[in-house]
Amino acid sequence: MSEDREPTDQDEATRAEQDERAAPGDEVIGVRRGMFGVTGTGDTSGYGRLVRTVALPGGTAPPYGGYFDDLVDRLREALPDNGFDAAVEKIVVFRGELTLHIRRAHLPAVARVMRDDAALRFELCLGVSGVHYPDETGRELHAVYHLTSITHGRRLRLEVAAPDDDPHIPSLYAVYPTTDWHERETYDFFGILFDGHPSLTRITMPDDWRGHPQRKDYPLGGIPVEYKGARIPPPDQRRAYS
């Protein structure tokens, strides 16, 4: 079982050791303890002593391989007035997949170009995935859009980051209407506010639910549940182990 405590010298040594295990160029943003990174009685997994590095893939230098180079070159040409450098934070090729990290203010403009340019033609957005990195200060919340070009048979991701204290990302509903319920779900579970969405309300949790259950700092099994008039205590309060 994990415990709430202040970092120690041993923690720093463990982190340094874990950093050495990260791939060259990766961005190490923290160390996770336990299976889910939860501290206190919320971690009921039995993996409280597991220590793992939290690392994100670093930027990839060209050439990227395959059709990735043509795609990036065309996007650079299609975004006017040096718009590519202003919009794109970094390009990551990881495990054979291409991700463009976009600054949030430029997301709708990039998405329109990806959809409308004849050489790109990413007509379909398959959905939005939320991710929470509590240790990535100032970039804790990420939204990942999965795009597909039916015309050219290509795929890529657009990834956008926002801080916990300003969780606003422009909605892509006007560009890809298929993101309607996906953005609602991501808001419901992660608390990302998609500005411009026509009806950003909870889609799974009750309207008066507190918090966002898929954030990594959300308590696991720590909330009592009322079911048909019977109140059930949290899992970690149901049994006592000697």
Secondary structure in CASP SS format (residue, H / E / C, confidence):
PFRMAT SS
TARGET T0000
AUTHOR 0000-0000-0000
METHOD secondary structure of the structure
MODEL  1
M C 1.00
S C 1.00
E C 1.00
D C 1.00
R C 1.00
E C 1.00
P C 1.00
T C 1.00
D H 1.00
Q H 1.00
D H 1.00
E H 1.00
A H 1.00
T H 1.00
R H 1.00
A H 1.00
E H 1.00
Q H 1.00
D H 1.00
E H 1.00
R H 1.00
A C 1.00
A C 1.00
P C 1.00
G C 1.00
D C 1.00
E E 1.00
V E 1.00
I E 1.00
G E 1.00
V E 1.00
R E 1.00
R E 1.00
G C 1.00
M C 1.00
F C 1.00
G C 1.00
V C 1.00
T C 1.00
G H 1.00
T H 1.00
G H 1.00
D C 1.00
T C 1.00
S C 1.00
G C 1.00
Y C 1.00
G C 1.00
R C 1.00
L C 1.00
V E 1.00
R E 1.00
T E 1.00
V E 1.00
A E 1.00
L E 1.00
P C 1.00
G C 1.00
G C 1.00
T C 1.00
A C 1.00
P C 1.00
P C 1.00
Y C 1.00
G C 1.00
G C 1.00
Y C 1.00
F H 1.00
D H 1.00
D H 1.00
L H 1.00
V H 1.00
D H 1.00
R H 1.00
L H 1.00
R H 1.00
E H 1.00
A H 1.00
L C 1.00
P C 1.00
D C 1.00
N C 1.00
G H 1.00
F H 1.00
D H 1.00
A H 1.00
A H 1.00
V E 1.00
E E 1.00
K E 1.00
I E 1.00
V E 1.00
V E 1.00
F E 1.00
R C 1.00
G C 1.00
E E 1.00
L E 1.00
T E 1.00
L E 1.00
H E 1.00
I E 1.00
R C 1.00
R H 1.00
A H 1.00
H H 1.00
L H 1.00
P H 1.00
A H 1.00
V H 1.00
A H 1.00
R H 1.00
V H 1.00
M H 1.00
R H 1.00
D H 1.00
D C 1.00
A C 1.00
A C 1.00
L C 1.00
R C 1.00
F C 1.00
E C 1.00
L E 1.00
C E 1.00
L E 1.00
G E 1.00
V E 1.00
S E 1.00
G E 1.00
V E 1.00
H E 1.00
Y C 1.00
P C 1.00
D C 1.00
E C 1.00
T C 1.00
G C 1.00
R C 1.00
E C 1.00
L E 1.00
H E 1.00
A E 1.00
V E 1.00
Y E 1.00
H E 1.00
L E 1.00
T E 1.00
S E 1.00
I C 1.00
T C 1.00
H C 1.00
G C 1.00
R E 1.00
R E 1.00
L E 1.00
R E 1.00
L E 1.00
E E 1.00
V E 1.00
A E 1.00
A E 1.00
P C 1.00
D C 1.00
D C 1.00
D C 1.00
P C 1.00
H E 1.00
I E 1.00
P E 1.00
S C 1.00
L C 1.00
Y C 1.00
A C 1.00
V C 1.00
Y C 1.00
P H 1.00
T H 1.00
T H 1.00
D H 1.00
W H 1.00
H H 1.00
E H 1.00
R H 1.00
E H 1.00
T H 1.00
Y H 1.00
D H 1.00
F H 1.00
F H 1.00
G C 1.00
I C 1.00
L E 1.00
F E 1.00
D E 1.00
G C 1.00
H C 1.00
P C 1.00
S C 1.00
L C 1.00
T C 1.00
R C 1.00
I C 1.00
T C 1.00
M C 1.00
P C 1.00
D C 1.00
D C 1.00
W C 1.00
R C 1.00
G C 1.00
H C 1.00
P C 1.00
Q C 1.00
R C 1.00
K C 1.00
D C 1.00
Y C 1.00
P C 1.00
L C 1.00
G C 1.00
G C 1.00
I C 1.00
P C 1.00
V E 1.00
E E 1.00
Y E 1.00
K C 1.00
G C 1.00
A E 1.00
R E 1.00
I E 1.00
P C 1.00
P C 1.00
P H 1.00
D H 1.00
Q H 1.00
R C 1.00
R C 1.00
A C 1.00
Y C 1.00
S C 1.00
END
